[in-house]
Amino acid sequence: MSIKISNGVDPKEIIGLPVYTESGNYLGQVVDLEIDPETGQVKNYFIKSHNFLKNLFQGHLIIRARQVLSISKEKVVVRDAFKKMRGLVSNPAR
């Protein structure tokens, strides 16, 4: 699956962008990328997490490329999977 990257966005410019879920929840900021040396494609995005997630994941998240829905010059948007996981952690009896 290829992600939608807006025209004019260089992979190097992704570092520093805010990351949001598709429903608009802020997750944190991109601090690094893992690029496949054979294909040149981004494999993983390393995110410095925010608030609740910072405590849960010791400050960092790794988001696989397949979880990313879109990237623009303003932000990265990922699937809502983190929101679902957060609900399970805060209510483990589910």
C-alpha positions in Angstrom: 0.0 0.0 0.0 1.4 3.4 -0.9 0.5 6.4 1.3 -0.7 9.7 -0.1 2.0 12.2 0.2 1.1 15.7 -0.9 3.1 17.2 -3.8 6.3 18.8 -2.8 6.7 17.0 0.5 10.3 15.6 0.9 10.7 12.7 3.3 13.2 14.7 5.2 10.5 17.4 5.8 8.4 14.8 7.6 10.6 15.0 10.7 9.1 17.5 13.0 5.6 17.2 11.7 2.7 16.7 14.2 0.9 13.3 14.0 -2.9 13.0 14.3 -5.3 10.1 14.2 -7.9 10.2 11.4 -10.4 11.3 14.0 -8.2 14.3 15.0 -6.5 13.1 18.2 -3.0 14.4 18.6 -0.4 11.7 19.1 2.9 13.6 19.0 5.7 14.6 16.7 7.8 12.7 14.1 11.4 12.6 15.4 12.9 10.0 13.0 12.2 7.7 10.1 13.4 4.2 9.2 14.0 3.9 5.5 14.4 0.6 3.6 17.8 0.7 2.0 16.8 -1.5 -0.9 13.6 0.4 -1.9 14.1 3.8 -0.4 10.6 3.6 1.1 9.8 4.7 4.6 9.2 1.6 6.8 8.6 3.2 10.2 7.9 6.6 11.7 9.3 7.3 15.2 7.0 9.6 17.2 7.7 11.4 20.4 4.4 10.8 22.1 2.1 13.2 24.1 0.4 13.1 27.5 -1.3 9.7 28.2 0.6 8.0 25.4 3.9 9.3 26.8 3.4 7.5 30.0 2.1 4.4 28.4 4.9 4.0 25.8 7.8 5.7 27.7 7.6 8.7 25.4 7.9 7.1 22.0 5.7 5.3 19.5 6.7 3.5 16.3 4.2 3.8 13.6 4.5 1.4 10.6 4.2 3.0 7.1 1.0 0.9 6.5 -0.7 2.8 9.4 -0.2 6.2 7.7 -3.1 7.5 5.7 -1.7 10.8 4.5 1.2 13.2 4.8 1.1 16.9 4.0 3.4 19.8 4.7 1.4 20.5 7.9 0.8 17.0 9.4 0.8 13.2 9.3 -2.5 11.4 9.6 -2.6 7.8 10.9 -5.3 5.2 11.4 -7.4 5.3 14.5 -5.9 2.1 15.8 -4.1 4.0 18.6 -7.4 5.4 19.8 -8.9 1.9 20.0 -5.8 0.6 21.9 -6.0 3.5 24.3 -9.6 2.6 25.1 -8.6 -1.0 25.8 -5.7 0.0 28.1 -7.9 2.4 30.1 -10.6 -0.2 30.4 -8.9 -3.6 30.5 -12.2 -5.4 31.4 -13.5 -5.0 27.8 
